[in-house]
């Protein structure tokens, strides 16, 4: 408790530093500016206060700098759920076109671009396909649509799907949605397209997910004519597990399932949450494949518009579609947008080289979505079918046992009910910054937020008393004549006055009062005027 102010301090104005130091809650000021202390003691206290203040400011500057660097930390947590939405599953046969569906017209248009054939090799390739040569006088069609080619000649799900069950209930081709990827015509289970209700699962483990038996139809695979980039050497299907909001990028992210094996896929949901700038680099604005900014900028710059929810794969596809459309005036059939689909010649001359160049340069700058979902996978497999099962399947599907062993595979995909959350959090919040500043302030100078208010109040008192108060007093009370002027005027009037010599009363003087004081050495006359 501070001692009460003495009579000397009570007569001081509020703007005096001694009055402020005697009542301020900041430690040490009373010892520096208080009355009665020896100068040496005041100097030591002043040095201590300045040292503490400098240390406090240094600590605060470090905390503010750390906050301005916008650090973040990542938290991993595992949670459980009673019911989870089943992911979307996309299947593609590694063979894009069926040999029995190709025609001479297809070879004329798509042979050089998609199959690497020269015109002189068409007849030999037709013989390798087991098809008759082109009839005499063959005339190709005036136009050609690559998307229609893959839709007509691609593997049909009705022919590949031998059996389908979801949680023990039968399913069929009607539960799949056709989609075009870079691998051709593919099919997605539980896509949620056209407002379809998404499937969910209340249990985990085998028997509570999707189980399909597929025929890869090796007899329909195209002959390997020469080694080109699009020539497949493997047999089987490519599979990708993804969310319904994310388009499949199966040629890059899919895994393979081979005939003669049953592949078990255990997937676990992972929810990812990233921070926006300046703590992170996530984005939630979709990239419109048909929008071109007026000023050239990064290809992956998001643009506002009526677009599906932002996803990393969607941003990459939209970026690739923009680039190919700008370079070639068309888009590849798996790319989104309203540009026309490239012709086979445009595929060969422009689209494929432009896309490969874009992927090599990695020019699509797509930030992570602020909220996304991915699936971690664990794969295991066993040989199938057994010899008794092969004989049974051969009788059931009217095929030979050798055909069953070379063409049939089983894919079993199930989900775990526990899922992981990966969340980015701010490593240093504003509340923590204020708490650190308050702690340093109390530790080094014994101050608080109210002390800052006291200092501001004192500065206002100083400003009012020293600046505004003086100007206000000068306006209200004009400047009076000085005593020296009054003395000179009084003496002048006294010298000019004629002394009264005659009898009679003294005439009145012009002053209201005159006082005379005589001394032994000199005489002084004071003229007093009534204000």
TORDOZA-336198 format. One record per residue (C-alpha): residue in one letter; x, y, z. Coordinates in steps of 0.001 Angstrom, whole numbers, padded with zeros to 6 digits, always signed. Layout:
BEGIN
AXYZ
...
END
This chain:
BEGIN
X+000000+000000+000000
X+001379+003355-001024
X+001766+006054+001721
X-000521+009062+001570
X+000771+012118-000210
X+002374+014812+001960
X+001441+018472+001944
X+004172+019249-000578
X+002932+016571-002999
X-000665+017620-002485
X+000155+021117-003857
X+001727+019647-007057
X-000378+019473-010264
X-001566+016083-011554
X+000750+016367-014569
X+003846+016356-012379
X+005926+013190-012755
X+006367+012894-008972
X+002625+012737-008446
X+002301+010068-011135
X+005220+008019-009788
X+003800+008062-006251
X+000481+006547-007413
X+001467+004387-010442
X+001256+000585-010031
X+004401+000040-012100
X+007161-001119-009766
X+010192+001086-009207
X+008899+004459-010392
X+008200+005632-006849
X+011811+004970-005864
X+013157+006850-008886
X+011023+010015-008704
X+009897+009982-005080
X+011012+012810-002736
X+013576+012437+000001
X+015717+009662-001509
X+019496+010159-001935
X+020676+010624-005557
X+022738+007416-005492
X+019722+005364-004494
X+017617+006978-007199
X+020294+006220-009782
X+020417+002540-008809
X+016655+002246-008964
X+016599+004013-012353
X+019196+001566-013718
X+017190-001400-012411
X+013944-000104-013929
X+015566+000538-017321
X+017187-002917-017339
X+013901-004612-016500
X+012090-002576-019138
X+014689-003442-021806
X+014460-007163-020937
X+010674-007005-021131
X+010733-005335-024552
X+013266-007890-025836
X+011088-010804-024725
X+007962-009214-026227
X+009718-008614-029552
X+010710-012300-029706
X+007150-013460-028991
X+005670-011109-031593
X+008220-012275-034176
X+007384-015920-033456
X+003678-015187-033843
X+004334-013434-037157
X+005994-016583-038555
X+002599-018391-038384
X+003801-021801-037280
X+001448-024784-037275
X+001459-028271-035798
X-000172-031512-036930
X-002345-033610-034625
X-003150-037272-035367
X-006113-038865-033637
X-007895-042170-034072
X-011652-042271-033602
X-014432-044825-033793
X-017774-044637-035547
X-020834-046846-035559
X-021527-046229-039252
X-019338-044957-042072
X-020080-044038-045675
X-018673-046636-048038
X-016149-045141-050490
X-016461-045016-054262
X-014666-047855-056080
X-013581-047375-059713
X-012634-050370-061896
X-010877-050300-065258
X-009752-053134-067493
X-006121-052567-068422
X-007057-053342-072035
X-008811-050236-073386
X-010455-051667-076525
X-011883-055061-077443
X-010452-056563-080566
X-013823-057951-081702
X-015327-054456-081811
X-012715-052733-083981
X-013609-051958-087568
X-011582-050815-090607
X-013009-047342-090029
X-011654-047383-086457
X-008208-048363-087715
X-008288-045647-090362
X-008973-042915-087810
X-007496-044225-084542
X-004837-046654-085771
X-001941-044188-086173
X-002752-042173-083039
X-003935-044763-080517
X-002381-048009-081746
X+000765-046805-083521
X-000232-048347-086857
X+000782-047170-090269
X-001865-047231-093044
X-000026-050031-094841
X-000283-052232-091715
X-004061-052128-091394
X-004683-055303-093401
X-002117-057296-091400
X-003493-055948-088124
X-007027-056962-089128
X-005760-060480-089791
X-004120-060484-086346
X-007466-059466-084908
X-009146-062313-086738
X-011234-059879-088754
X-011720-059810-092523
X-009848-057099-094435
X-011525-053913-095506
X-013875-054482-098459
X-012952-053070-101881
X-013899-049446-102253
X-013914-048831-098503
X-014606-045181-097678
X-013981-043947-094109
X-016561-041837-092319
X-016200-038046-092687
X-015960-037541-088892
X-014884-039636-085957
X-015599-039425-082205
X-013001-040927-079858
X-015416-041045-076914
X-017898-043080-078947
X-015113-045443-079948
X-014252-046222-076321
X-017917-046464-075353
X-018589-048959-078153
X-015357-050958-078171
X-014430-050782-074479
X-015053-053708-072152
X-018703-053809-071082
X-019380-054330-067392
X-022260-056687-068231
X-019735-059060-069798
X-017007-058674-067133
X-019115-058834-063971
X-019713-062483-063046
X-020886-061898-059479
X-021422-058866-057221
X-022397-058596-053560
X-022449-055731-051103
X-022724-056754-047451
X-024077-060084-048616
X-026810-058529-050773
X-026668-059010-054555
X-025725-056085-056780
X-025272-055661-060510
X-024234-053336-063341
X-027054-050989-062381
X-025119-050118-059213
X-022146-048877-061267
X-021691-045593-063131
X-019783-045312-066423
X-016895-042849-066383
X-014090-042064-068834
X-010505-041927-067622
X-007163-041923-069379
X-007399-045729-069398
X-010645-045643-071361
X-014130-046589-070211
X-014304-047425-066501
X-017012-048099-063933
X-017557-046645-060461
X-019471-048350-057645
X-021319-046123-055115
X-020535-042939-057055
X-023559-041015-055773
X-024154-039676-059278
X-027560-038215-060185
X-028488-037884-056528
X-028230-041592-055740
X-028148-042454-052046
X-024693-043297-050772
X-024189-046723-049241
X-022932-047056-045682
X-021664-049867-043512
X-022307-050426-039779
X-019712-053185-039447
X-016129-053676-040500
X-014205-056637-041823
X-014700-059129-044621
X-018274-059776-045677
X-019336-056197-044860
X-018124-054495-048013
X-018021-054975-051775
X-017139-058366-053272
X-017013-058757-057056
X-015943-061547-059365
X-014674-060288-062706
X-013764-061794-066057
X-010921-059801-067614
X-011629-061288-071108
X-008075-061943-072248
X-009291-063193-075626
X-010434-059615-076313
X-007025-058047-075616
X-005426-056217-078515
X-002337-057775-080094
X+000951-056152-079151
X+001983-054775-082525
X+004889-052613-081384
X+006142-051013-078210
X+004382-047658-077863
X+003503-045671-074774
X-000137-046757-074692
X+000587-050483-075214
X-000422-052538-072107
X+001691-055597-071281
X-000164-056633-068122
X-003504-058382-067637
X-006098-057642-064979
X-007992-054647-063697
X-006908-051343-062171
X-008763-050244-059027
X-008948-046931-057167
X-010738-046266-053870
X-011691-042625-053427
X-014388-040290-052149
X-017479-039406-054122
X-016383-035764-054456
X-013011-036651-055959
X-012664-037709-059610
X-010565-040851-060138
X-007010-040530-061391
X-006724-044253-061833
X-003808-044307-064268
X-001607-042744-061563
X-003176-043735-058243
X-004861-047059-058961
X-003606-050474-057804
X-003798-053707-059801
X-005692-056935-059296
X-004565-059958-061299
X-006611-062955-062543
X-006103-066190-060667
X-006060-064358-057315
X-008532-063116-054735
X-007383-059683-053561
X-008429-058456-050116
X-008347-054709-049601
X-008767-053301-046091
X-009248-049551-046258
X-009304-047029-043455
X-010797-043586-043750
X-008556-040606-043059
X-010005-037138-042617
X-007485-034395-043388
X-007840-030805-042269
X-005371-028126-043381
X-005042-024455-042487
X-005517-021591-044949
X-002860-018916-045472
X-000845-017571-043730
X-000530-020695-041535
X-000847-023125-044465
X-001559-023216-048184
X-004939-024921-048471
X-007752-023799-050738
X-011481-024416-050964
X-012169-022682-054305
X-012698-025009-057250
X-010854-024585-060525
X-013151-024031-063494
X-011780-025909-066534
X-013493-023460-068915
X-012349-020260-067163
X-009287-018484-068497
X-008005-015462-066541
X-007466-012255-068509
X-003927-011855-067224
X-001629-014840-067573
X-000890-016515-064267
X-000218-019910-062738
X-002220-022656-064368
X-003475-023895-061053
X-004872-020584-059824
X-008383-021279-058482
X-011214-019294-059972
X-014645-018727-058512
X-017618-020209-060246
X-020300-022854-060125
X-018016-025850-059738
X-018014-029066-057717
X-016331-029091-054306
X-012622-028474-054478
X-010377-031532-054540
X-006735-032048-055404
X-007455-034457-058270
X-010214-032218-059591
X-007861-029242-059623
X-005229-031217-061534
X-007718-032432-064120
X-009116-028928-064599
X-005595-027538-064931
X-004687-030174-067524
X-007916-029500-069419
X-007134-025761-069540
X-003629-026364-070805
X-004596-028861-073514
X-007547-026721-074627
X-005307-023655-074936
X-002606-025535-076835
X-004744-027760-079043
X-008219-026211-079110
X-009767-029423-077748
X-009732-031652-074695
X-009071-035329-074068
X-012153-037431-073436
X-011450-037907-069697
X-010993-034191-069056
X-013792-031922-067796
X-014933-028829-069623
X-016998-027769-072604
X-014268-027855-075251
X-014766-030419-078047
X-013106-033814-077688
X-009884-034103-079663
X-009790-036116-082830
X-007377-039088-083061
X-004931-036976-085075
X-005109-034202-082476
X-004465-036837-079819
X-001281-037906-081583
X+000039-034529-082754
X-000917-032232-079872
X-002863-033578-076883
X-000530-036377-075780
X+002686-034334-076233
X+001157-031288-074494
X-000061-033331-071532
X+003260-035137-071166
X+005111-031808-071255
X+002773-030379-068608
X+003325-033364-066319
X+007096-033127-066729
X+007114-029426-065894
X+004682-029931-062988
X+003142-026579-063876
X-000205-027215-062163
X+000019-025554-058762
X-002853-027115-056876
X-002868-026518-053106
X-004228-029056-050678
X-007951-028796-049940
X-008789-027374-046527
X-010868-030481-045786
X-010476-033775-047621
X-010844-037519-047156
X-008566-040275-048348
X-008354-044008-047745
X-005328-045893-046538
X-005178-049407-047987
X-003713-052749-046970
X-003671-055454-049643
X-003332-059214-049359
X-004140-061981-051834
X-004578-065719-052189
X-004651-067971-055220
X-008071-068787-056609
X-009897-070724-057729
X-009063-074096-056291
X-009380-077089-058590
X-012887-078009-057383
X-013926-074356-057614
X-012465-074097-061120
X-014558-077066-062287
X-017671-075567-060707
X-017127-072127-062213
X-016390-073669-065624
X-019755-075464-065566
X-021577-072395-064215
X-020273-069947-066807
X-019895-072407-069690
X-016143-071949-069878
X-013116-074202-069665
X-011116-074616-066489
X-008086-073086-068197
X-010147-070023-069108
X-011306-069654-065505
X-007735-069814-064205
X-006473-067209-066693
X-009346-064734-066623
X-011285-064762-063351
X-010389-062713-060284
X-012168-061799-057055
X-011921-058389-055411
X-013012-058047-051767
X-013041-054463-050422
X-014077-053769-046830
X-013713-050853-044454
X-012583-050495-040850
X-014964-048645-038540
X-012198-046743-036802
X-010859-043809-038762
X-008048-041309-038394
X-008139-037540-038302
X-005091-035542-039339
X-005571-031903-038407
X-003330-028888-038741
X-003597-026487-035825
X-002133-023073-035128
X+000975-023551-033030
X+000668-020093-031446
X-002698-018404-030966
X-003349-014726-030291
X-004509-015572-026770
X-001162-017254-026090
X+000682-014184-027380
X-001284-011903-025053
X-000730-014303-022161
X+003015-014352-022761
X+003161-010557-022974
X+001166-010241-019741
X+003412-012738-017964
X+006591-010981-019087
X+005100-007620-018112
X+004259-008806-014618
X+007601-010578-014146
X+009960-007794-015220
X+008153-004487-014542
X+005271-005545-012291
X+002693-004000-014603
X-000635-005044-016072
X-003174-003799-018566
X-004447-001291-016015
X-000927+000103-015692
X-001008+000923-019394
X-004289+002734-018808
X-002646+004679-015968
X+000188+005767-018278
X-002281+006837-020951
X-004270+008762-018365
X-001086+010525-017191
X-000165+011479-020758
X-003626+012963-021202
X-003145+014983-017988
X+000197+016283-019263
X-001261+017231-022620
X-004212+018992-021043
X-002197+020844-018425
X+000829+021825-020476
X-000751+022476-023883
X-004518+022865-023853
X-004667+024437-020366
X-002196+027249-021195
X-003954+028109-024441
X-007329+028170-022725
X-006024+030492-019924
X-004460+032933-022408
X-007744+033234-024307
X-009799+033825-021164
X-007350+036298-019507
X-005681+038761-021944
X-002124+039893-021164
X-001946+042636-018462
X+000487+045608-018482
X+003724+044886-016708
X+004698+046552-013386
X+007571+048408-015047
X+005188+050147-017452
X+002878+051033-014608
X+005785+052519-012654
X+006966+054640-015549
X+003458+055976-016205
X+003015+056837-012524
X+006291+058680-012261
X+005627+060648-015434
X+002272+061889-014204
X+003817+062838-010838
X+006480+065031-012471
X+004047+066938-014644
X+001719+067709-011769
X+001864+071463-010540
X+002060+071777-006738
X-000795+073582-004998
X+000526+076757-003308
X-002558+078744-002550
X-005051+078276+000205
X-008106+076193-000285
X-008771+072592-000806
X-006486+070372-002897
X-007914+069594-006298
X-008689+065928-006846
X-006083+063766-008511
X-006708+061621-011515
X-005669+058428-009709
X-008014+056554-007444
X-005357+056188-004725
X-001703+057241-004170
X+000567+055841-001499
X+003909+057386-000571
X+006649+055617+001314
X+009752+057465+002465
X+013059+055896+003321
X+016398+057296+004452
X+018143+056726+001168
X+015541+057204-001558
X+011860+057766-002237
X+009663+055301-004138
X+006213+056029-005402
X+003785+053210-006139
X+000813+053876-008301
X-002037+051568-007481
X-004899+051341-009859
X-008156+049645-009222
X-008814+046826-011673
END
